[in-house]
Amino acid sequence: LKIEKPRGTRDFLPDEAERRRGIEQVMREIAESYGYREVSTPTFEHLTLFTIKSGEDIVKEIYAFKDKSGRELALRPELTAPVMRMFVNECSVMPKPLRFYYFANCFRYENPQKGRYREFWQFGVELIGSDSYLADLEVIVLAYNIMRNLNLDFILNIGHVGLLRKLLEDVDEVRYHRIMRMIDKKDLQGLERYLNSEGLEGYLESINELIRLKGGTEIIDHAREIIPDFDFSHLQNLCKGLEKLQIDYNLDFSIVRGLDYYTGVVFEAFAKKGLGAQNQICGGGSYRLSHLFGGSDVPSTGFAFGFDRIAEICEIEPRAIESILVASTAGMELKALEIAEKLRKLSKRVLTDVMERNLKKQLSFANSIGARFAVIVAEKEFKEGKVILRDLEKGEQVVIRIGDLLKRLNREL
Ligand code: AMP
């Protein structure tokens, strides 16, 4: 009986795990350079954390289960709600703004396909405590700079859910969310049918006009004609800031984002190639959630990268780390271990034999894993305080004093 991994999950072998680690490192370093600090929350939470705002419908997409005491729990499908729960529980008296980032696995019961998994990773940030355009500007610039530093070829679209909210302010919550969901899914026929069936056909034209608006800041004037009493100053200030910082973006008022908690600016980034249909690599925006979890009403803004999708298209390679095998003749195993311990100061990979193989087989293993050097600890040389250093790439070897080994390898590698 061979046990396979569960549907929608993946294994990562060392090459891939290292590549992913390199990408993660770039994200972490840039987020930290903006003053964001890492937080970590539980892998599972109370199911209600995720249903409070998004409704029971979301349970279909969640790994929800009862534990042995009958508690309704869920594997986290995303990190924004958990981070805001943590904020309300632990950090609400800390000086604002708070800048948090996370890198963690998420779980969704989806139909797996390229770029869509049941276990996937998100890297994201939350900037808590400000509703200024400067907060939106900071997180957008941060997301943009990370994607640029990873050499990704992407487009960035920015919208504002406040426009549709204002347009539909007289529509009740339930219908409003239905409409937003259809806009999110780009189901315009369904939307027309729904508006007609609910006696809301009066909204069809203005919704259609608004969500078709895409382009530069000139579309703000068009939007103003559709929703004259909306205050566009936040969006205009944001656009000014983005231009000043030379961020390439499009305005797009059809972005509403799947989750219902966004209240203001929203944005999405798409990879231009390499991902097919699942090409959204980043989503974010400003939202209000903390009051739903028992805190005060604190404005926040953030984004999440689809880490797996980025890893799939990102071409940066981690720095290769050379391997050194410290081999030994019979009886010299523990001497080899001692020498290996000293060589580990080099921050390379220093391996020793754990199979009790003969020297020839140890060296053949060193070749098979592409080791750069072999240090051979043999009785005769060792008695003179020496070992053999073999350069496996050049096929040359020298007998060298043990005391000089570290310096020599340091020079060579
Ligand atoms: P969301 O929390 O839905 O806004 O997702 C944020 C980002 O996570 C998206 O832009 C995707 O790149 C990524 N993502 C969402 N769901 C999945 C999934 N099932 N598999 C892989 N990546 C995903």
Boltz pocket constraint, residues with backbone or C-beta under 6 A from the ligand:
constraints:
  - pocket:
      binder: B
      contacts: [[A, 77], [A, 78], [A, 108], [A, 110], [A, 115], [A, 116], [A, 117], [A, 118], [A, 119], [A, 120], [A, 121], [A, 122], [A, 258], [A, 269], [A, 280], [A, 281], [A, 282], [A, 283], [A, 284], [A, 304], [A, 305], [A, 306], [A, 307], [A, 308], [A, 309]]
      max_distance: 6.0
